[in-house]
Amino acid sequence: MAEILTKTRARNIFYGGSLFFVVVFVALTVQSHRFIVNTSTAGMPLTEEVAHGKRVWEKNACINCHSLHGEGAYFAPEVGNVMTRWGVMDDPEAAFETLKGWMEAQPSGIEGRRQMPNFQLTDEELRALSEFLRWADQTDTQGWPPNDAG
């Protein structure tokens, strides 16, 4: 025989279910907080030079053409791992020199190709930008974005 759901039973089910889901929510929030606090994705220290490089990146709106870890435009190459691709990740001076040479060669003048403007960055700005890109290259993105370029 089917029981009738009374107002009292309906209220108790509502409050019991609500309490259950509040407890689950709080437990998941605590677990997420512990994971975030105890897990660092930084592979390099965040120095003032890295911060300066990020300001150079933002001032010149590099993200309008390039993507960084999958965020940004796809007009130009992903630069989240450019230092590794160039083989200069472990050498700050080589990273600077390679980036400087690349930037000074822009635009390439090859007809029909996308052209990167020459931003006339100072050596200080280029060094900071190379440090920012080295820092970004060392960030643990847990495999994102998928990038097969080698």
C-alpha positions in Angstrom: 0.0 0.0 0.0 1.4 3.4 -1.0 2.1 5.9 1.7 0.9 9.5 1.4 3.6 12.2 1.4 2.6 14.6 4.0 3.7 18.2 4.3 6.0 17.3 7.2 7.6 14.4 5.3 8.1 16.7 2.2 9.7 19.4 4.4 12.0 16.8 6.1 13.1 15.5 2.7 13.8 19.0 1.4 15.8 20.0 4.5 17.6 16.7 4.7 18.5 16.8 1.0 19.6 20.5 1.2 21.8 19.7 4.2 23.3 16.8 2.4 24.2 18.9 -0.6 25.6 21.7 1.5 27.9 19.3 3.3 29.0 17.8 -0.1 29.6 21.4 -1.4 31.7 22.4 1.6 33.7 19.1 1.4 34.5 19.7 -2.3 35.4 23.3 -1.6 37.8 22.3 1.2 39.4 19.6 -1.1 39.8 22.1 -4.0 41.3 24.7 -1.7 43.9 22.2 -0.3 44.8 21.1 -3.9 45.3 24.6 -5.1 47.3 25.8 -2.0 49.5 22.7 -2.1 50.1 22.5 -5.8 52.2 25.0 -7.6 52.3 25.2 -11.4 55.3 27.5 -11.5 58.5 26.0 -12.7 60.5 29.2 -12.2 60.3 31.9 -9.6 58.1 34.9 -10.4 60.8 37.6 -10.4 60.5 41.4 -11.1 62.0 40.8 -14.5 59.3 38.2 -15.4 56.6 40.7 -14.2 58.3 43.4 -16.4 58.2 41.0 -19.3 54.5 40.4 -18.8 53.9 44.2 -18.9 55.9 44.3 -22.2 53.7 41.5 -23.5 50.5 43.4 -22.5 51.7 46.8 -23.6 52.4 45.5 -27.1 49.2 43.4 -27.2 51.1 40.3 -28.2 48.0 38.2 -27.3 46.2 39.8 -30.2 48.2 37.6 -32.6 49.9 35.0 -30.4 48.4 32.5 -28.0 49.9 31.7 -24.7 48.9 28.3 -23.3 46.0 28.3 -25.6 44.7 31.7 -24.7 44.7 34.5 -27.3 44.6 34.7 -31.0 45.7 32.0 -33.4 47.0 34.3 -36.1 50.6 33.7 -35.1 52.3 30.8 -33.3 51.7 29.6 -29.7 54.5 31.0 -27.6 53.9 29.1 -24.3 56.7 26.7 -25.2 58.7 28.8 -27.7 61.9 28.8 -25.6 61.9 25.0 -25.6 61.1 24.8 -29.3 64.1 27.2 -29.9 66.3 25.1 -27.7 67.2 28.0 -25.4 65.1 27.3 -22.3 68.0 26.6 -19.9 70.1 29.6 -21.0 68.7 33.1 -20.3 71.4 34.8 -22.4 70.7 32.5 -25.4 67.0 33.0 -24.9 67.5 36.8 -25.0 69.8 36.7 -28.0 67.5 34.4 -30.0 64.4 36.5 -29.2 66.3 39.7 -30.0 67.4 38.3 -33.4 63.9 37.2 -34.2 62.4 40.5 -33.3 65.0 42.5 -35.2 64.2 40.4 -38.3 60.6 41.4 -38.3 58.8 42.1 -40.5 60.5 39.5 -42.8 59.5 41.2 -46.0 58.4 37.9 -47.6 55.5 38.7 -49.9 52.2 36.9 -49.1 53.2 35.9 -45.5 51.8 37.1 -42.3 54.1 39.8 -41.0 54.9 40.6 -37.4 55.6 44.3 -36.8 58.9 45.4 -35.5 58.1 46.9 -32.1 61.5 48.6 -31.6 61.8 47.1 -28.1 64.8 48.1 -26.1 67.3 45.4 -24.9 65.9 45.7 -21.4 62.3 45.1 -22.7 63.5 42.2 -24.8 65.4 40.6 -21.9 62.3 41.0 -19.7 60.1 39.5 -22.4 62.5 36.6 -22.9 62.4 35.9 -19.1 58.5 36.1 -19.2 58.5 33.6 -22.1 61.0 31.3 -20.2 58.8 31.5 -17.1 55.7 30.7 -19.2 57.5 27.8 -20.8 58.2 26.3 -17.3 54.6 26.6 -16.2 53.0 23.2 -15.6 50.0 23.4 -17.8 49.3 19.6 -17.3 49.5 19.1 -21.1 47.4 22.0 -22.2 47.2 23.1 -24.9 48.1 20.1 -27.0 51.0 21.3 -29.2 52.9 18.9 -31.4 55.3 21.6 -32.8 58.7 20.5 -31.9 
